[in-house]
């Protein structure tokens, strides 16, 4: 049985996907007192929530983005947004 909040309310979920955002570009990944990168709003969100920071990403952003948005392995979607040259009518989701 899924566990919920004690008060029975549904949680607020905010998913932030930062494309081409380097690990050290986030203020909460920098040492205390480091002033070059300041992200106070994101720092606050991370401190009050959960940071999911262990995941696999591809060399290019399109496969990673397509996997997150579709829930499918990027090999099964057209990640480069090119016109499909082959079509599989037996695959109603991606057509490949």
Backbone torsions as a table, in degrees:
resi	resn	phi	psi	omega
1	UNK	NA	130.5	179.6
2	UNK	-65.1	141.6	177.5
3	UNK	-93.0	138.0	177.9
4	UNK	-119.3	-170.6	177.9
5	UNK	-72.1	153.3	-178.2
6	UNK	-63.6	-32.1	-178.3
7	UNK	-85.8	-0.5	177.3
8	UNK	80.8	-3.0	-179.8
9	UNK	-80.9	148.8	176.2
10	UNK	-76.3	140.9	-179.9
11	UNK	-75.2	154.9	172.9
12	UNK	-85.6	127.3	-179.2
13	UNK	-117.1	127.7	177.4
14	UNK	-125.9	120.8	-180.0
15	UNK	-108.4	120.4	-179.9
16	UNK	-113.4	120.1	176.9
17	UNK	-110.8	116.5	179.5
18	UNK	-106.5	106.8	-177.1
19	UNK	-82.3	134.5	-179.5
20	UNK	58.2	38.0	-179.1
21	UNK	-109.0	114.4	-176.3
22	UNK	-71.3	153.1	-180.0
23	UNK	-52.6	-44.9	-176.7
24	UNK	-82.6	0.3	176.8
25	UNK	-82.6	-2.7	178.5
26	UNK	-100.3	130.0	-177.6
27	UNK	-58.2	-35.1	-177.6
28	UNK	-73.1	-9.6	175.9
29	UNK	-95.4	-2.5	-179.2
30	UNK	-95.1	156.6	177.6
31	UNK	-64.1	153.7	177.6
32	UNK	-56.8	133.3	178.9
33	UNK	87.1	-2.0	178.9
34	UNK	-78.6	116.9	-170.5
35	UNK	-100.7	-4.8	-176.4
36	UNK	-66.0	-41.5	179.9
37	UNK	-113.7	118.7	179.3
38	UNK	-126.3	118.8	179.1
39	UNK	-131.8	67.0	-172.1
40	UNK	-62.4	-37.2	-178.9
41	UNK	-69.3	-44.5	176.9
42	UNK	-66.8	-38.9	176.9
43	UNK	-56.9	-42.6	179.9
44	UNK	-64.9	-43.0	178.8
45	UNK	-61.4	-42.5	-179.8
46	UNK	-66.6	-40.6	-178.4
47	UNK	-68.3	-26.0	-179.2
48	UNK	-96.3	-6.2	-175.8
49	UNK	-130.1	-143.6	-178.3
50	UNK	-124.6	129.3	175.4
51	UNK	-99.5	118.9	175.2
52	UNK	-93.2	104.5	-172.5
53	UNK	-122.2	15.5	177.6
54	UNK	-125.6	99.0	-179.0
55	UNK	-154.6	164.3	-179.6
56	UNK	-95.2	131.9	174.6
57	UNK	-125.5	156.1	179.7
58	UNK	-91.2	167.5	-177.6
59	UNK	-60.7	-36.1	179.3
60	UNK	-108.2	156.0	-173.2
61	UNK	-75.0	-29.1	-175.0
62	UNK	-60.2	-45.4	178.8
63	UNK	-63.0	-40.8	179.0
64	UNK	-63.4	-46.4	-179.4
65	UNK	-61.5	-43.7	-179.0
66	UNK	-66.4	-34.8	178.2
67	UNK	-66.6	-43.0	-179.3
68	UNK	-67.1	-43.2	-175.6
69	UNK	-76.2	-28.3	-175.9
70	UNK	-105.7	-21.6	-175.6
71	UNK	77.1	9.4	-179.0
72	UNK	-111.3	156.7	174.1
73	UNK	-64.0	134.0	-176.6
74	UNK	-56.4	-22.6	178.6
75	UNK	-64.4	-18.9	-177.2
76	UNK	-97.4	2.3	178.0
77	UNK	-127.3	160.6	179.6
78	UNK	-84.6	87.7	-170.9
79	UNK	-80.5	-12.3	-178.7
80	UNK	-101.9	5.1	176.5
81	UNK	56.1	33.4	175.2
82	UNK	-90.4	160.6	175.6
83	UNK	-63.7	125.9	-179.9
84	UNK	-63.2	132.3	178.5
85	UNK	-94.1	-19.5	176.9
86	UNK	-128.4	148.3	-179.9
87	UNK	-136.4	133.5	178.5
88	UNK	-111.2	104.5	-178.6
89	UNK	-65.4	-14.6	178.2
90	UNK	-81.6	-7.9	178.1
91	UNK	-111.7	92.3	-174.7
92	UNK	-71.7	-14.1	-176.7
93	UNK	-84.2	-56.8	-177.0
94	UNK	-110.7	-22.5	179.1
95	UNK	83.4	2.6	-177.8
96	UNK	-109.2	NA	NA
